[in-house]
Amino acid sequence: MSVLLEERFLSYLRVERGLSPNTLAAYRTDLAKLSGFARTCGKDLLSLQADDLATFLRVLHKRGLDPKSVARTLVAVRGLFRFLIQDGHLKLDPSSNLEAPKSWQSLPRFLASDEVARLLSAPDISTDLGLRDKAMLEVLYATGLRVSELVSLAAANLNLDLGFLTVFGKGGKERAVPLGVSAVEWTREYIAIRPRLLAQEKATAALFITEGGRALSRQALWRLMVSYGEKAGIGHITPHLLRHSFATHLLENGADLRSVQMMLGHSDISTTQIYTHITNERLREIYQKFHPRA
């Protein structure tokens, strides 16, 4: 019975809604998980209640399914039960008030201050490329730029005298981001040797370039970050990890959320609020560790 209902729902999605084969395949996979769960409970799809569905989502989460995948499964489940209502199989929708708990949202990982210090010290500044990498890491941590923003950053977008840079983020939106003293100093050092990396026939406006004058690619930046993370004894890291660290450290030291939102280039402050969850978790850990009656 459950298999028949699933197939009728998938047929409806294909014919009436015109969903793509890939989307239909994803729905089929999600519904197969739901049917398997129902069998373990000794039930079929029509006898599942709201509590059963909530347990189903928790089971997926405990199995290690990431929050986005759980949310996608929830969309499939809601769609199925709406269809069963419309098709006359059910009178009440057990999924109507079903929500994935906000606590399931994965908090971004960030580096501790001493880890940042070790990472920033990892490049060999006695070489031209090492000096480039030092400046690049300093700028990343000082500004919280996205990978794409950093590799497309032009030398003309810097104002080192006033200590800020201009960047074009998602949707081509322009924003100015402060550049700390350390990042300014190391960027000046790098700019002084940058002509040695340029090939005359391949001059580029990009600030950070390869030995040969080409703009540094996103993939190359990722590889460099992984290498320096291992060298610093931190483990596998990504450029986005410095962005998370930038935002978290600002909030931990008293920056207001709206300012951090502007510096990160988030169009919606709710995206920035994830970092307040991190700082709240840190405060809770500190309280439990040090308060005598925690």
Salt bridges, closest charged atoms under 4 A:
GLU7 OE2 - ARG28 NH1 2.53
ASP30 OD1 - ARG72 NH2 2.78
ASP52 OD2 - LYS43 NZ 2.65
ASP87 OD2 - ARG8 NH2 2.87
ASP87 OD2 - HIS89 NE2 3.10
ASP114 OD2 - ARG118 NH1 3.35
ASP128 OD1 - ARG196 NH2 2.66
ASP133 OD1 - ARG132 NH2 2.82
GLU138 OE2 - LYS134 NZ 3.05
GLU149 OE2 - ARG146 NH1 2.52
GLU149 OE1 - ARG175 NH2 2.88
ASP161 OD1 - ARG188 NH2 3.12
GLU252 OE2 - ARG282 NH1 2.81
GLU281 OE2 - ARG284 NH1 2.72
